[in-house]
Amino acid sequence: YHIYNVNEKNPGFDEFRACFYSAQIICGLEHLHQNRIIYRDLKPENVLLDDDGHVRISDLGLATVLKEGCNQTKGYAGTPGFMAPEMLKGESYDFSVDYFTLGVTLYEMITAKGAFRMRGEKVDNNEVSRRILNDPVQYPQTFSEHCKTLCEALMAKDAAQRLGFKDGSCSEVKSHPFFKNLNWGRLEAGLVDAPFVPNPNIVYAKDIGDVGAFSTIKGIVFTNSDQEFYQEFASGKMPIPWQEEMIETGVFDELNSSGDKGSMPSDNEDGVQSKSGTCVLL
């Protein structure tokens, strides 16, 4: 959605923003691979942003775990246009397939089109597979040299030549010149500010169907007066899981408990400091 619909006249991200997201994805892939998990379905649709604009990798339904003592696996899994050549050829593969999908994802972040299939193009999967196996990727002139060489290294058709996870880490990828201005230590510690922070009052989706699977409240229709009332106190800082935790731990009952004969507890009772003596979950 953010690639294509936030700025429809100029879709895609600048390289600074694409670099930040790609770096956080690499941190996630490195962690998965250190735990012997092959993701197999990295694509922009499966990359979410949290409240602070940081990346969260989602949908591990196609992920697989390499058994101890086994360094490769087989199986056809993923999304057309993103699957690595070795997977398309039915060969055994390892973590390297995830770095091919990272290259395709980075390319799409910047160009707002697929590396092997343009958005909305009517082409069957066999043709997409043929392109992945045989055709070189075409890069617009807007690509910097460092970004181009990184994409080429990630989308190398020969897995042995592909940049990726080696010797237990992604140090080879992290040291690429495309990330030369990035402090990996600060990034992994969550100390690097995101280039874009979502507005908590905006739903970043064109259709309710895009977010229906993530919603915990369905079948409720808000009127204009409801929306106006909501805007008065909406901060985006009180997620439903937090409210549920307040109930489950007894904090809500404690703050709303009545004293003798229905009176409210004093401000200093049980260490609770509240002028109203009431806590309301919104």
Contacts in CASP RR format, 6 or more apart in sequence:
PFRMAT RR
TARGET T0000
AUTHOR 0000-0000-0000
METHOD contacts of the structure
MODEL  1
YHIYNVNEKNPGFDEFRACFYSAQIICGLEHLHQNRIIYRDLKPENVLLD
DDGHVRISDLGLATVLKEGCNQTKGYAGTPGFMAPEMLKGESYDFSVDYF
TLGVTLYEMITAKGAFRMRGEKVDNNEVSRRILNDPVQYPQTFSEHCKTL
CEALMAKDAAQRLGFKDGSCSEVKSHPFFKNLNWGRLEAGLVDAPFVPNP
NIVYAKDIGDVGAFSTIKGIVFTNSDQEFYQEFASGKMPIPWQEEMIETG
VFDELNSSGDKGSMPSDNEDGVQSKSGTCVLL
1 204 0 8 1.000
1 205 0 8 1.000
1 206 0 8 1.000
1 210 0 8 1.000
2 13 0 8 1.000
2 49 0 8 1.000
2 196 0 8 1.000
2 204 0 8 1.000
3 11 0 8 1.000
3 12 0 8 1.000
3 13 0 8 1.000
3 44 0 8 1.000
3 108 0 8 1.000
3 109 0 8 1.000
3 112 0 8 1.000
4 11 0 8 1.000
4 12 0 8 1.000
4 112 0 8 1.000
4 119 0 8 1.000
5 11 0 8 1.000
5 206 0 8 1.000
6 204 0 8 1.000
11 112 0 8 1.000
12 109 0 8 1.000
12 110 0 8 1.000
12 111 0 8 1.000
12 112 0 8 1.000
13 21 0 8 1.000
13 109 0 8 1.000
13 110 0 8 1.000
14 110 0 8 1.000
15 110 0 8 1.000
15 144 0 8 1.000
15 147 0 8 1.000
16 195 0 8 1.000
17 109 0 8 1.000
17 195 0 8 1.000
17 196 0 8 1.000
18 106 0 8 1.000
18 109 0 8 1.000
18 110 0 8 1.000
18 147 0 8 1.000
19 178 0 8 1.000
19 179 0 8 1.000
19 182 0 8 1.000
20 182 0 8 1.000
20 192 0 8 1.000
20 194 0 8 1.000
20 195 0 8 1.000
21 47 0 8 1.000
21 55 0 8 1.000
21 109 0 8 1.000
22 102 0 8 1.000
22 105 0 8 1.000
22 106 0 8 1.000
22 109 0 8 1.000
23 174 0 8 1.000
23 179 0 8 1.000
23 182 0 8 1.000
23 184 0 8 1.000
23 187 0 8 1.000
24 54 0 8 1.000
24 55 0 8 1.000
24 187 0 8 1.000
25 42 0 8 1.000
25 47 0 8 1.000
25 55 0 8 1.000
25 57 0 8 1.000
25 102 0 8 1.000
25 105 0 8 1.000
26 102 0 8 1.000
26 170 0 8 1.000
26 173 0 8 1.000
26 174 0 8 1.000
27 170 0 8 1.000
27 187 0 8 1.000
27 188 0 8 1.000
28 57 0 8 1.000
29 39 0 8 1.000
29 42 0 8 1.000
29 57 0 8 1.000
29 95 0 8 1.000
29 98 0 8 1.000
29 99 0 8 1.000
29 102 0 8 1.000
29 165 0 8 1.000
29 170 0 8 1.000
30 165 0 8 1.000
30 169 0 8 1.000
30 170 0 8 1.000
32 38 0 8 1.000
32 39 0 8 1.000
32 63 0 8 1.000
32 98 0 8 1.000
33 95 0 8 1.000
33 98 0 8 1.000
33 165 0 8 1.000
33 168 0 8 1.000
33 170 0 8 1.000
34 168 0 8 1.000
34 169 0 8 1.000
35 65 0 8 1.000
36 65 0 8 1.000
36 66 0 8 1.000
36 68 0 8 1.000
37 60 0 8 1.000
37 63 0 8 1.000
37 64 0 8 1.000
37 65 0 8 1.000
37 66 0 8 1.000
38 63 0 8 1.000
38 64 0 8 1.000
38 65 0 8 1.000
38 66 0 8 1.000
38 73 0 8 1.000
38 93 0 8 1.000
38 94 0 8 1.000
38 95 0 8 1.000
38 97 0 8 1.000
38 98 0 8 1.000
39 57 0 8 1.000
39 60 0 8 1.000
39 62 0 8 1.000
39 63 0 8 1.000
39 98 0 8 1.000
39 101 0 8 1.000
40 62 0 8 1.000
40 63 0 8 1.000
40 64 0 8 1.000
40 77 0 8 1.000
40 78 0 8 1.000
40 97 0 8 1.000
40 98 0 8 1.000
40 101 0 8 1.000
41 59 0 8 1.000
41 60 0 8 1.000
41 61 0 8 1.000
41 62 0 8 1.000
41 63 0 8 1.000
41 77 0 8 1.000
41 78 0 8 1.000
41 79 0 8 1.000
41 82 0 8 1.000
41 101 0 8 1.000
42 57 0 8 1.000
42 82 0 8 1.000
42 98 0 8 1.000
42 101 0 8 1.000
42 102 0 8 1.000
42 105 0 8 1.000
43 79 0 8 1.000
43 82 0 8 1.000
43 101 0 8 1.000
43 104 0 8 1.000
43 105 0 8 1.000
44 105 0 8 1.000
44 108 0 8 1.000
44 109 0 8 1.000
46 57 0 8 1.000
46 58 0 8 1.000
46 59 0 8 1.000
47 55 0 8 1.000
47 56 0 8 1.000
47 57 0 8 1.000
47 58 0 8 1.000
47 105 0 8 1.000
48 55 0 8 1.000
48 56 0 8 1.000
48 57 0 8 1.000
48 58 0 8 1.000
49 55 0 8 1.000
49 56 0 8 1.000
49 194 0 8 1.000
49 196 0 8 1.000
49 198 0 8 1.000
50 56 0 8 1.000
51 197 0 8 1.000
51 198 0 8 1.000
51 200 0 8 1.000
51 236 0 8 1.000
51 237 0 8 1.000
52 194 0 8 1.000
52 197 0 8 1.000
53 194 0 8 1.000
53 196 0 8 1.000
53 197 0 8 1.000
53 198 0 8 1.000
54 190 0 8 1.000
54 194 0 8 1.000
62 77 0 8 1.000
62 78 0 8 1.000
64 73 0 8 1.000
64 77 0 8 1.000
66 72 0 8 1.000
66 73 0 8 1.000
66 94 0 8 1.000
71 94 0 8 1.000
72 92 0 8 1.000
72 93 0 8 1.000
72 94 0 8 1.000
73 92 0 8 1.000
73 93 0 8 1.000
73 94 0 8 1.000
74 90 0 8 1.000
74 91 0 8 1.000
74 92 0 8 1.000
74 93 0 8 1.000
75 87 0 8 1.000
75 90 0 8 1.000
76 83 0 8 1.000
76 87 0 8 1.000
76 88 0 8 1.000
76 90 0 8 1.000
77 83 0 8 1.000
77 87 0 8 1.000
78 87 0 8 1.000
80 117 0 8 1.000
80 125 0 8 1.000
80 128 0 8 1.000
80 129 0 8 1.000
81 104 0 8 1.000
81 114 0 8 1.000
81 115 0 8 1.000
81 116 0 8 1.000
81 117 0 8 1.000
81 128 0 8 1.000
81 129 0 8 1.000
81 132 0 8 1.000
82 100 0 8 1.000
82 101 0 8 1.000
82 104 0 8 1.000
82 105 0 8 1.000
83 97 0 8 1.000
83 100 0 8 1.000
83 101 0 8 1.000
83 129 0 8 1.000
83 132 0 8 1.000
84 93 0 8 1.000
84 96 0 8 1.000
84 97 0 8 1.000
84 100 0 8 1.000
84 101 0 8 1.000
84 132 0 8 1.000
84 159 0 8 1.000
85 100 0 8 1.000
85 132 0 8 1.000
85 133 0 8 1.000
85 157 0 8 1.000
85 159 0 8 1.000
86 92 0 8 1.000
86 93 0 8 1.000
86 96 0 8 1.000
86 97 0 8 1.000
86 159 0 8 1.000
87 93 0 8 1.000
87 97 0 8 1.000
88 129 0 8 1.000
88 132 0 8 1.000
88 133 0 8 1.000
89 133 0 8 1.000
93 159 0 8 1.000
94 159 0 8 1.000
95 164 0 8 1.000
95 165 0 8 1.000
96 159 0 8 1.000
96 162 0 8 1.000
96 164 0 8 1.000
96 165 0 8 1.000
97 159 0 8 1.000
98 165 0 8 1.000
99 154 0 8 1.000
99 162 0 8 1.000
99 163 0 8 1.000
99 164 0 8 1.000
99 165 0 8 1.000
99 173 0 8 1.000
100 154 0 8 1.000
100 155 0 8 1.000
100 156 0 8 1.000
100 159 0 8 1.000
100 162 0 8 1.000
102 154 0 8 1.000
103 115 0 8 1.000
103 150 0 8 1.000
103 151 0 8 1.000
103 154 0 8 1.000
103 155 0 8 1.000
104 114 0 8 1.000
104 115 0 8 1.000
104 116 0 8 1.000
104 155 0 8 1.000
106 147 0 8 1.000
106 150 0 8 1.000
106 151 0 8 1.000
106 154 0 8 1.000
107 114 0 8 1.000
107 115 0 8 1.000
107 137 0 8 1.000
107 151 0 8 1.000
107 155 0 8 1.000
108 114 0 8 1.000
108 115 0 8 1.000
110 142 0 8 1.000
110 143 0 8 1.000
110 147 0 8 1.000
111 140 0 8 1.000
112 119 0 8 1.000
113 119 0 8 1.000
115 137 0 8 1.000
115 151 0 8 1.000
115 155 0 8 1.000
116 128 0 8 1.000
116 131 0 8 1.000
116 132 0 8 1.000
116 135 0 8 1.000
116 137 0 8 1.000
117 123 0 8 1.000
117 128 0 8 1.000
117 131 0 8 1.000
132 157 0 8 1.000
133 157 0 8 1.000
137 151 0 8 1.000
137 152 0 8 1.000
137 155 0 8 1.000
139 148 0 8 1.000
139 151 0 8 1.000
143 151 0 8 1.000
144 178 0 8 1.000
146 176 0 8 1.000
146 177 0 8 1.000
146 178 0 8 1.000
146 180 0 8 1.000
147 178 0 8 1.000
149 176 0 8 1.000
149 177 0 8 1.000
149 178 0 8 1.000
150 163 0 8 1.000
150 176 0 8 1.000
150 177 0 8 1.000
150 178 0 8 1.000
153 162 0 8 1.000
153 163 0 8 1.000
153 176 0 8 1.000
154 162 0 8 1.000
154 163 0 8 1.000
154 164 0 8 1.000
154 173 0 8 1.000
155 162 0 8 1.000
156 162 0 8 1.000
156 163 0 8 1.000
163 172 0 8 1.000
163 173 0 8 1.000
163 176 0 8 1.000
164 170 0 8 1.000
164 172 0 8 1.000
164 173 0 8 1.000
165 173 0 8 1.000
166 172 0 8 1.000
174 184 0 8 1.000
182 192 0 8 1.000
183 192 0 8 1.000
185 191 0 8 1.000
186 192 0 8 1.000
198 204 0 8 1.000
200 234 0 8 1.000
200 235 0 8 1.000
200 236 0 8 1.000
200 237 0 8 1.000
201 231 0 8 1.000
201 234 0 8 1.000
201 236 0 8 1.000
203 211 0 8 1.000
205 211 0 8 1.000
212 218 0 8 1.000
216 240 0 8 1.000
222 230 0 8 1.000
233 282 0 8 1.000
238 281 0 8 1.000
238 282 0 8 1.000
243 281 0 8 1.000
243 282 0 8 1.000
246 252 0 8 1.000
246 279 0 8 1.000
246 281 0 8 1.000
247 253 0 8 1.000
247 281 0 8 1.000
251 279 0 8 1.000
252 279 0 8 1.000
252 281 0 8 1.000
254 270 0 8 1.000
254 272 0 8 1.000
255 272 0 8 1.000
255 274 0 8 1.000
255 277 0 8 1.000
255 278 0 8 1.000
255 279 0 8 1.000
256 277 0 8 1.000
256 278 0 8 1.000
256 279 0 8 1.000
257 265 0 8 1.000
258 264 0 8 1.000
258 265 0 8 1.000
259 265 0 8 1.000
264 276 0 8 1.000
264 277 0 8 1.000
264 278 0 8 1.000
265 272 0 8 1.000
265 277 0 8 1.000
267 273 0 8 1.000
267 274 0 8 1.000
267 275 0 8 1.000
267 277 0 8 1.000
END
